[in-house]
Amino acid sequence: MAAIELAKGVWRIPTAPFDLVNSFLLADDDGSLTLVDAGLKRAHTKVLAALESLGRSAHDVQRIVLTHAHADHAGGLAGAKEATGATVLAHDRDAVYLQSGKPPQLDQTRLSGRILTRMRGSFGKVDVGQTFQDGELLPVGGGLRVVHTPGHSPGHVSLLHEPTGVLITGDAIFNVRGLRYSPATFCTDIRLSRETADRLADLDYEVAAFTHGEHVSTGAREAVRAFLRGRSR
């Protein structure tokens, strides 16, 4: 699995066909790497292949940052942590779910949310070595800004790599058949998720990178702002 360079020292790793699920790699000046999101259960094998394609090894990955505790982001976390020995970082409101191996419940005001909450499986329990909160600048790749965008999950975050202007939206916005919000069915609070996505319009970035869908590298900020302005709640 090849890694796709988004900017100097930043790569997207598709871990499912058709760019449906992506992870990201960030490089530090000291040669260490940070993985953002770990995909579905067996996605760590795709990540390891991408590392090999870059001439790097699993042990170069020193940190794994999670945007949130859902199975398509944390399903491969246990395997990735075992392979790399990396420290796991997550927002403090989602860290409890990663440590229990169970995702947060979905919107209980919706019948689909109540049904899917009962049906969803767990993922491997993982110790979270460090938690963070909104606005923190993580010492990752020269500076990774935490933007808390809750609603998809209580501790969902988007991440802005300030040195390169790459924004990782997490699940605040998808790019599957065009820009769109996360389906309501998969959110803890769909209204809040759509409200907090507006925070992305105020950020300064050159590339928009999505966990679900291909990245946008031309007019990314303008495209995201136009989408957010044009959507009704």
Backbone as CSV, one residue per row, in Angstrom:
resi,resn,N_x,N_y,N_z,CA_x,CA_y,CA_z,C_x,C_y,C_z
1,MET,0.850,-1.186,0.000,0.000,0.000,0.000,0.888,1.239,0.000
2,ALA,0.746,2.071,-1.025,1.577,3.255,-1.138,1.004,4.400,-0.311
3,ALA,1.899,5.235,0.193,1.501,6.453,0.890,1.440,7.601,-0.115
4,ILE,0.464,8.469,0.036,0.260,9.595,-0.868,0.702,10.868,-0.157
5,GLU,1.692,11.551,-0.713,2.222,12.750,-0.061,1.257,13.912,-0.228
6,LEU,0.877,14.537,0.889,-0.014,15.694,0.873,0.758,17.000,0.977
7,ALA,1.889,16.945,1.659,2.782,18.092,1.856,4.094,17.509,2.359
8,LYS,5.105,18.330,2.478,6.394,17.824,2.951,6.238,17.215,4.339
9,GLY,6.514,15.920,4.439,6.435,15.235,5.720,5.042,14.845,6.167
10,VAL,4.073,14.884,5.247,2.694,14.498,5.577,2.172,13.571,4.477
11,TRP,1.654,12.409,4.873,1.164,11.429,3.907,-0.229,10.933,4.292
12,ARG,-1.006,10.590,3.283,-2.288,9.900,3.470,-2.094,8.435,3.099
13,ILE,-2.636,7.550,3.924,-2.548,6.112,3.684,-3.957,5.548,3.532
14,PRO,-4.389,5.231,2.317,-5.691,4.572,2.165,-5.611,3.149,2.723
15,THR,-6.516,2.829,3.631,-6.506,1.488,4.223,-7.734,0.684,3.830
16,ALA,-8.595,1.247,2.985,-9.759,0.545,2.442,-9.917,0.979,0.987
17,PRO,-10.530,0.148,0.151,-10.671,0.496,-1.271,-11.391,1.824,-1.488
18,PHE,-11.037,2.473,-2.601,-11.703,3.697,-3.045,-11.560,4.851,-2.050
19,ASP,-10.465,4.856,-1.280,-10.197,5.925,-0.309,-11.298,6.038,0.748
20,LEU,-12.005,4.949,1.005,-13.119,5.027,1.942,-12.680,5.185,3.385
21,VAL,-11.484,4.725,3.716,-10.932,4.927,5.053,-9.447,5.256,4.894
22,ASN,-9.022,6.345,5.519,-7.622,6.775,5.429,-7.016,6.958,6.810
23,SER,-5.725,6.681,6.897,-4.902,7.091,8.022,-3.880,8.100,7.499
24,PHE,-3.132,8.716,8.410,-2.186,9.753,8.007,-0.874,9.583,8.778
25,LEU,0.214,9.962,8.129,1.538,9.946,8.755,2.125,11.344,8.750
26,LEU,2.737,11.717,9.867,3.430,12.996,9.995,4.860,12.731,10.441
27,ALA,5.815,13.398,9.793,7.228,13.199,10.118,7.758,14.351,10.958
28,ASP,8.604,14.009,11.929,9.316,15.010,12.724,10.739,15.147,12.214
29,ASP,11.383,16.255,12.589,12.752,16.503,12.147,13.725,15.440,12.647
30,ASP,13.400,14.809,13.790,14.300,13.796,14.348,14.119,12.429,13.681
31,GLY,13.244,12.358,12.676,13.030,11.101,11.969,11.885,10.266,12.495
32,SER,11.324,10.632,13.637,10.201,9.873,14.176,8.932,10.207,13.410
33,LEU,7.959,9.312,13.506,6.698,9.462,12.795,5.520,9.401,13.765
34,THR,4.454,10.075,13.371,3.192,10.009,14.103,2.117,9.495,13.163
35,LEU,1.365,8.501,13.601,0.234,7.979,12.853,-1.032,8.627,13.385
36,VAL,-1.861,9.137,12.497,-3.169,9.673,12.883,-4.241,8.706,12.390
37,ASP,-4.965,8.132,13.338,-6.016,7.143,13.114,-5.437,5.825,12.607
38,ALA,-6.116,4.741,13.006,-5.578,3.402,12.745,-6.511,2.520,11.946
39,GLY,-7.615,3.078,11.450,-8.482,2.331,10.546,-9.211,1.167,11.189
40,LEU,-9.717,0.297,10.336,-10.442,-0.893,10.772,-9.487,-1.957,11.331
41,LYS,-10.032,-3.078,11.735,-9.283,-4.056,12.527,-7.954,-4.468,11.912
42,ARG,-7.905,-4.724,10.619,-6.662,-5.204,9.999,-5.922,-4.105,9.239
43,ALA,-6.287,-2.868,9.471,-5.683,-1.769,8.711,-4.205,-1.576,9.036
44,HIS,-3.771,-2.054,10.201,-2.360,-1.848,10.548,-1.436,-2.537,9.539
45,THR,-1.916,-3.583,8.875,-1.074,-4.231,7.863,-0.860,-3.302,6.668
46,LYS,-1.877,-2.507,6.323,-1.741,-1.526,5.247,-0.797,-0.402,5.660
47,VAL,-0.885,-0.014,6.920,0.014,1.024,7.427,1.463,0.549,7.378
48,LEU,1.695,-0.689,7.783,3.058,-1.228,7.757,3.596,-1.298,6.333
49,ALA,2.735,-1.652,5.381,3.162,-1.688,3.977,3.499,-0.286,3.476
50,ALA,2.720,0.702,3.899,2.999,2.081,3.499,4.325,2.559,4.078
51,LEU,4.593,2.187,5.307,5.881,2.539,5.912,7.033,1.950,5.104
52,GLU,6.883,0.702,4.719,7.927,0.044,3.925,8.131,0.773,2.601
53,SER,7.039,1.231,1.984,7.156,1.941,0.707,7.897,3.260,0.853
54,LEU,7.914,3.809,2.067,8.636,5.051,2.348,10.051,4.793,2.857
55,GLY,10.415,3.523,2.934,11.728,3.180,3.463,11.822,3.337,4.961
56,ARG,10.672,3.237,5.635,10.639,3.395,7.083,10.179,2.098,7.729
57,SER,10.301,2.031,9.052,9.903,0.819,9.766,8.859,1.150,10.817
58,ALA,8.244,0.095,11.339,7.212,0.276,12.351,7.743,1.014,13.564
59,HIS,8.993,0.784,13.903,9.543,1.381,15.120,9.832,2.868,14.971
60,ASP,9.702,3.388,13.743,9.813,4.838,13.560,8.564,5.555,14.051
61,VAL,7.458,4.828,14.179,6.206,5.429,14.640,6.234,5.509,16.157
62,GLN,6.354,6.730,16.663,6.490,6.938,18.109,5.158,7.287,18.782
63,ARG,4.209,7.818,17.993,2.922,8.257,18.554,1.789,7.865,17.597
64,ILE,0.645,7.557,18.178,-0.585,7.346,17.404,-1.638,8.277,17.982
65,VAL,-2.102,9.213,17.171,-3.118,10.176,17.589,-4.458,9.746,17.016
66,LEU,-5.475,9.686,17.863,-6.816,9.294,17.435,-7.719,10.514,17.337
67,THR,-8.455,10.603,16.220,-9.452,11.665,16.127,-10.676,11.330,16.968
68,HIS,-10.982,10.034,17.106,-12.095,9.631,17.960,-12.151,8.102,18.055
69,ALA,-13.007,7.649,18.966,-13.043,6.224,19.326,-14.179,5.492,18.628
70,HIS,-14.110,5.416,17.297,-15.017,4.572,16.518,-14.199,3.471,15.850
71,ALA,-14.867,2.363,15.504,-14.160,1.176,15.045,-13.415,1.383,13.729
72,ASP,-13.856,2.320,12.893,-13.150,2.548,11.632,-11.950,3.471,11.806
73,HIS,-11.710,3.926,13.015,-10.538,4.728,13.345,-9.668,4.023,14.390
74,ALA,-10.310,3.289,15.271,-9.605,2.634,16.379,-9.585,1.120,16.266
75,GLY,-10.243,0.557,15.236,-10.262,-0.898,15.111,-8.882,-1.486,14.932
76,GLY,-8.020,-0.792,14.206,-6.661,-1.270,13.989,-5.657,-0.752,15.003
77,LEU,-6.153,-0.062,16.033,-5.247,0.586,16.982,-4.430,-0.418,17.783
78,ALA,-5.075,-1.458,18.275,-4.339,-2.440,19.077,-3.221,-3.072,18.256
79,GLY,-3.526,-3.429,16.993,-2.501,-4.019,16.132,-1.392,-3.044,15.825
80,ALA,-1.741,-1.787,15.586,-0.727,-0.776,15.287,0.156,-0.506,16.493
81,LYS,-0.452,-0.455,17.663,0.333,-0.217,18.875,1.271,-1.385,19.158
82,GLU,0.776,-2.593,18.961,1.618,-3.770,19.191,2.798,-3.793,18.221
83,ALA,2.553,-3.412,16.968,3.612,-3.451,15.961,4.648,-2.356,16.147
84,THR,4.214,-1.210,16.652,5.102,-0.046,16.725,5.617,0.267,18.126
85,GLY,4.861,-0.115,19.142,5.200,0.281,20.508,4.929,1.739,20.783
86,ALA,4.123,2.386,19.931,3.893,3.818,20.024,2.993,4.182,21.199
87,THR,3.114,5.427,21.654,2.228,5.992,22.669,0.948,6.463,21.988
88,VAL,-0.198,6.162,22.598,-1.498,6.561,22.050,-1.941,7.869,22.694
89,LEU,-2.422,8.802,21.851,-2.921,10.084,22.313,-4.359,10.254,21.827
90,ALA,-5.224,10.805,22.701,-6.620,11.025,22.344,-7.199,12.124,23.212
91,HIS,-8.298,12.708,22.744,-9.000,13.696,23.565,-9.480,13.026,24.848
92,ASP,-9.481,13.780,25.945,-9.788,13.136,27.224,-11.220,12.604,27.296
93,ARG,-12.127,13.135,26.461,-13.507,12.651,26.502,-13.716,11.357,25.715
94,ASP,-12.765,10.998,24.864,-12.861,9.719,24.147,-11.856,8.689,24.655
95,ALA,-10.922,9.118,25.475,-9.902,8.187,25.969,-10.525,7.024,26.731
96,VAL,-11.582,7.286,27.476,-12.230,6.237,28.269,-12.771,5.128,27.376
97,TYR,-13.245,5.475,26.172,-13.782,4.467,25.262,-12.661,3.619,24.672
98,LEU,-11.543,4.236,24.358,-10.406,3.479,23.840,-9.895,2.501,24.889
99,GLN,-9.888,2.931,26.132,-9.368,2.089,27.197,-10.332,0.963,27.566
100,SER,-11.622,1.174,27.312,-12.600,0.118,27.589,-12.804,-0.794,26.388
101,GLY,-12.394,-0.315,25.191,-12.604,-1.088,23.975,-14.016,-1.012,23.442
102,LYS,-14.820,-0.077,23.949,-16.206,0.066,23.522,-16.457,1.496,23.055
103,PRO,-17.062,1.667,21.868,-17.310,3.012,21.367,-18.418,3.704,22.146
104,PRO,-18.490,5.034,22.081,-19.587,5.744,22.745,-20.927,5.400,22.104
105,GLN,-21.991,5.537,22.879,-23.303,5.243,22.319,-23.679,6.281,21.272
106,LEU,-24.517,5.862,20.339,-24.991,6.746,19.287,-26.207,7.524,19.780
107,ASP,-26.689,8.438,18.961,-27.771,9.342,19.341,-29.000,8.558,19.800
108,GLN,-29.313,8.658,21.080,-30.408,7.878,21.643,-31.774,8.485,21.371
109,THR,-31.821,9.678,20.794,-33.098,10.260,20.395,-33.590,9.688,19.070
110,ARG,-32.713,8.932,18.386,-33.067,8.344,17.099,-33.180,6.832,17.251
111,LEU,-34.208,6.248,16.632,-34.382,4.791,16.708,-33.162,4.076,16.147
112,SER,-32.621,4.572,15.025,-31.447,3.932,14.436,-30.262,3.986,15.380
113,GLY,-30.129,5.095,16.113,-29.036,5.213,17.070,-29.159,4.212,18.201
114,ARG,-30.370,4.017,18.690,-30.591,3.052,19.785,-30.319,1.631,19.312
115,ILE,-30.761,1.317,18.102,-30.562,-0.039,17.574,-29.081,-0.311,17.310
116,LEU,-28.407,0.623,16.624,-27.007,0.403,16.276,-26.099,0.411,17.499
117,THR,-26.454,1.170,18.527,-25.663,1.150,19.760,-25.631,-0.263,20.339
118,ARG,-26.759,-0.964,20.278,-26.812,-2.332,20.803,-26.091,-3.315,19.895
119,MET,-26.079,-3.028,18.598,-25.531,-3.979,17.633,-24.022,-3.832,17.436
120,ARG,-23.492,-2.646,17.676,-22.089,-2.417,17.347,-21.160,-3.263,18.200
121,GLY,-20.098,-3.732,17.575,-19.106,-4.511,18.293,-18.078,-3.629,18.983
122,SER,-17.200,-4.274,19.712,-16.138,-3.567,20.415,-14.859,-3.623,19.584
123,PHE,-13.832,-2.950,20.068,-12.501,-3.047,19.467,-11.505,-3.285,20.595
124,GLY,-10.273,-3.570,20.243,-9.293,-3.923,21.254,-9.020,-2.815,22.257
125,LYS,-8.979,-3.162,23.524,-8.649,-2.185,24.557,-7.201,-1.725,24.387
126,VAL,-6.989,-0.424,24.532,-5.643,0.135,24.398,-5.432,1.191,25.478
127,ASP,-4.287,1.145,26.124,-3.944,2.192,27.089,-3.657,3.497,26.360
128,VAL,-4.252,4.573,26.844,-3.999,5.905,26.291,-2.910,6.555,27.140
129,GLY,-1.775,6.813,26.519,-0.634,7.337,27.259,-0.693,8.819,27.523
130,GLN,-1.470,9.538,26.703,-1.561,10.989,26.865,-2.908,11.461,26.345
131,THR,-3.560,12.330,27.100,-4.803,12.940,26.631,-4.551,14.411,26.317
132,PHE,-5.454,14.980,25.520,-5.332,16.392,25.165,-6.715,17.020,25.149
133,GLN,-6.738,18.349,25.038,-7.985,19.089,25.016,-7.965,20.101,23.882
134,ASP,-9.091,20.753,23.702,-9.245,21.721,22.617,-8.175,22.801,22.683
135,GLY,-7.610,23.121,21.522,-6.665,24.231,21.418,-5.222,23.874,21.676
136,GLU,-4.965,22.684,22.196,-3.572,22.315,22.471,-2.773,22.186,21.175
137,LEU,-1.514,22.549,21.250,-0.594,22.346,20.130,0.292,21.161,20.485
138,LEU,0.001,20.024,19.873,0.778,18.823,20.159,2.145,18.930,19.494
139,PRO,3.210,18.509,20.182,4.561,18.574,19.601,4.774,17.445,18.601
140,VAL,4.010,17.498,17.527,4.003,16.461,16.502,4.252,17.104,15.153
141,GLY,5.289,16.668,14.456,5.544,17.184,13.125,5.730,18.689,13.068
142,GLY,6.195,19.267,14.150,6.396,20.711,14.194,5.211,21.479,14.724
143,GLY,4.108,20.777,15.034,2.971,21.449,15.640,1.642,20.984,15.067
144,LEU,0.873,20.247,15.870,-0.423,19.722,15.451,-1.485,20.299,16.382
145,ARG,-2.326,21.186,15.837,-3.319,21.896,16.644,-4.588,21.062,16.797
146,VAL,-5.056,20.936,18.027,-6.269,20.193,18.331,-7.475,21.116,18.208
147,VAL,-8.444,20.710,17.395,-9.689,21.458,17.227,-10.834,20.532,17.629
148,HIS,-11.385,20.751,18.802,-12.440,19.876,19.312,-13.714,20.112,18.504
149,THR,-14.193,19.077,17.843,-15.409,19.151,17.032,-16.349,18.031,17.466
150,PRO,-16.892,18.117,18.674,-17.711,17.030,19.213,-19.056,16.925,18.509
151,GLY,-19.708,15.805,18.757,-21.009,15.527,18.170,-20.988,14.195,17.463
152,HIS,-19.963,13.991,16.640,-19.791,12.654,16.057,-19.461,11.676,17.185
153,SER,-18.636,12.110,18.101,-18.418,11.457,19.381,-18.133,12.577,20.379
154,PRO,-18.179,12.299,21.687,-17.950,13.375,22.656,-16.566,14.021,22.550
155,GLY,-15.570,13.201,22.218,-14.206,13.721,22.148,-13.657,13.804,20.747
156,HIS,-14.537,13.878,19.738,-14.066,13.958,18.361,-13.260,15.230,18.143
157,VAL,-12.134,15.090,17.431,-11.309,16.253,17.111,-10.943,16.252,15.631
158,SER,-10.749,17.444,15.103,-10.048,17.646,13.847,-8.653,18.137,14.203
159,LEU,-7.711,18.018,13.284,-6.309,18.301,13.584,-5.711,19.140,12.469
160,LEU,-5.088,20.262,12.847,-4.451,21.145,11.879,-2.940,21.079,12.033
161,HIS,-2.263,20.595,10.984,-0.805,20.566,10.985,-0.331,21.939,10.536
162,GLU,0.033,22.754,11.495,0.291,24.166,11.208,1.484,24.412,10.284
163,PRO,2.570,23.641,10.372,3.703,23.926,9.481,3.383,23.773,7.994
164,THR,2.489,22.854,7.644,2.205,22.596,6.227,0.819,23.062,5.794
165,GLY,-0.043,23.416,6.743,-1.393,23.804,6.390,-2.255,22.651,5.934
166,VAL,-2.033,21.454,6.488,-2.879,20.293,6.199,-3.876,20.135,7.340
167,LEU,-5.156,20.161,7.010,-6.218,19.943,7.982,-6.745,18.521,7.840
168,ILE,-6.723,17.775,8.932,-7.327,16.444,8.985,-8.678,16.613,9.660
169,THR,-9.749,16.404,8.902,-11.083,16.716,9.414,-11.634,15.653,10.338
170,GLY,-11.029,14.454,10.363,-11.680,13.360,11.073,-13.008,13.072,10.402
171,ASP,-14.065,12.921,11.212,-15.386,12.667,10.650,-16.307,13.875,10.757
172,ALA,-15.734,15.064,10.983,-16.548,16.276,10.969,-17.129,16.495,9.576
173,ILE,-16.318,16.190,8.542,-16.757,16.277,7.150,-16.177,15.093,6.397
174,PHE,-16.986,14.484,5.553,-16.535,13.424,4.652,-16.304,14.025,3.264
175,ASN,-15.580,13.299,2.426,-15.488,13.650,1.010,-15.783,12.396,0.180
176,VAL,-16.986,11.901,0.314,-17.451,10.711,-0.393,-18.593,11.149,-1.300
177,ARG,-18.339,11.121,-2.619,-19.289,11.685,-3.591,-19.539,13.161,-3.281
178,GLY,-18.470,13.868,-2.998,-18.559,15.281,-2.647,-18.505,15.492,-1.147
179,LEU,-18.327,16.741,-0.743,-18.274,17.060,0.679,-19.639,16.843,1.305
180,ARG,-19.623,16.291,2.509,-20.873,16.022,3.214,-20.595,15.837,4.701
181,TYR,-21.622,15.999,5.490,-21.511,15.699,6.906,-21.522,14.188,7.134
182,SER,-21.077,13.811,8.303,-21.215,12.417,8.716,-22.682,12.036,8.741
183,PRO,-23.026,10.822,8.316,-24.415,10.375,8.433,-24.890,10.453,9.883
184,ALA,-26.111,10.930,10.058,-26.654,11.115,11.404,-26.631,9.825,12.214
185,THR,-26.826,8.702,11.540,-26.891,7.398,12.208,-25.648,7.105,13.038
186,PHE,-24.500,7.640,12.624,-23.245,7.275,13.275,-22.757,8.327,14.271
187,CYS,-23.606,9.265,14.632,-23.206,10.348,15.533,-23.811,10.181,16.924
188,THR,-23.091,10.643,17.914,-23.630,10.734,19.267,-24.678,11.838,19.341
189,ASP,-24.411,12.952,18.650,-25.326,14.093,18.626,-25.166,14.766,17.272
190,ILE,-26.047,14.452,16.329,-25.869,14.937,14.961,-25.948,16.456,14.888
191,ARG,-26.839,17.066,15.645,-26.947,18.533,15.598,-25.647,19.182,16.061
192,LEU,-25.101,18.683,17.150,-23.848,19.235,17.653,-22.719,19.003,16.661
193,SER,-22.690,17.823,16.030,-21.647,17.524,15.053,-21.660,18.541,13.923
194,ARG,-22.830,18.906,13.442,-22.920,19.861,12.345,-22.599,21.280,12.800
195,GLU,-22.960,21.604,14.012,-22.632,22.929,14.538,-21.123,23.099,14.703
196,THR,-20.465,22.096,15.274,-19.037,22.243,15.549,-18.191,22.124,14.290
197,ALA,-18.730,21.500,13.227,-18.008,21.467,11.954,-17.744,22.871,11.430
198,ASP,-18.572,23.817,11.834,-18.380,25.209,11.404,-17.031,25.772,11.842
199,ARG,-16.442,25.194,12.873,-15.138,25.673,13.331,-14.078,25.549,12.232
200,LEU,-14.274,24.604,11.325,-13.280,24.377,10.281,-13.250,25.520,9.271
201,ALA,-14.335,26.282,9.184,-14.374,27.414,8.261,-13.457,28.545,8.711
202,ASP,-13.146,28.587,10.001,-12.358,29.692,10.545,-10.863,29.406,10.571
203,LEU,-10.468,28.206,10.203,-9.059,27.835,10.241,-8.368,28.202,8.933
204,ASP,-7.043,28.276,8.990,-6.244,28.600,7.805,-5.498,27.337,7.380
205,TYR,-5.807,26.828,6.193,-5.164,25.604,5.715,-5.145,25.591,4.198
206,GLU,-4.251,24.760,3.660,-4.069,24.644,2.211,-4.632,23.351,1.655
207,VAL,-4.599,22.292,2.494,-5.044,20.961,2.080,-6.065,20.471,3.093
208,ALA,-7.191,19.962,2.603,-8.175,19.320,3.471,-8.061,17.816,3.277
209,ALA,-7.794,17.106,4.366,-7.599,15.660,4.326,-8.708,15.002,5.136
210,PHE,-9.338,14.019,4.552,-10.528,13.397,5.137,-10.241,11.935,5.471
211,THR,-10.718,11.480,6.608,-10.602,10.059,6.902,-11.413,9.250,5.900
212,HIS,-12.501,9.826,5.424,-13.346,9.145,4.449,-13.380,9.965,3.161
213,GLY,-12.643,9.493,2.168,-12.614,10.171,0.883,-11.255,10.755,0.556
214,GLU,-11.109,11.149,-0.701,-9.861,11.702,-1.194,-9.634,13.109,-0.644
215,HIS,-8.382,13.493,-0.500,-8.054,14.835,-0.015,-8.334,15.882,-1.086
216,VAL,-8.402,17.138,-0.666,-8.560,18.272,-1.576,-7.351,19.184,-1.382
217,SER,-6.600,19.411,-2.458,-5.374,20.201,-2.348,-5.429,21.512,-3.119
218,THR,-6.498,21.759,-3.851,-6.650,23.018,-4.576,-7.917,23.715,-4.095
219,GLY,-7.756,24.910,-3.542,-8.906,25.650,-3.041,-9.625,24.940,-1.914
220,ALA,-8.868,24.257,-1.055,-9.489,23.422,-0.028,-10.302,24.237,0.964
221,ARG,-9.726,25.302,1.473,-10.449,26.085,2.477,-11.719,26.683,1.889
222,GLU,-11.609,27.195,0.659,-12.770,27.800,0.015,-13.864,26.752,-0.223
223,ALA,-13.452,25.537,-0.592,-14.427,24.477,-0.829,-15.148,24.085,0.461
224,VAL,-14.396,23.961,1.539,-15.003,23.598,2.820,-15.919,24.714,3.309
225,ARG,-15.482,25.953,3.193,-16.316,27.070,3.641,-17.602,27.159,2.819
226,ALA,-17.501,26.947,1.517,-18.689,26.987,0.669,-19.665,25.876,1.055
227,PHE,-19.130,24.692,1.344,-19.977,23.584,1.782,-20.704,23.940,3.070
228,LEU,-19.970,24.460,4.042,-20.573,24.762,5.341,-21.609,25.882,5.229
229,ARG,-21.349,26.856,4.399,-22.322,27.938,4.213,-23.590,27.447,3.544
230,GLY,-23.446,26.474,2.666,-24.565,26.037,1.852,-25.439,24.976,2.474
231,ARG,-25.045,24.455,3.636,-25.803,23.367,4.252,-26.795,23.893,5.277
232,SER,-27.964,23.348,5.275,-28.960,23.715,6.289,-28.885,22.721,7.442
233,ARG,-29.295,23.172,8.591,-29.274,22.313,9.772,-30.692,22.015,10.231
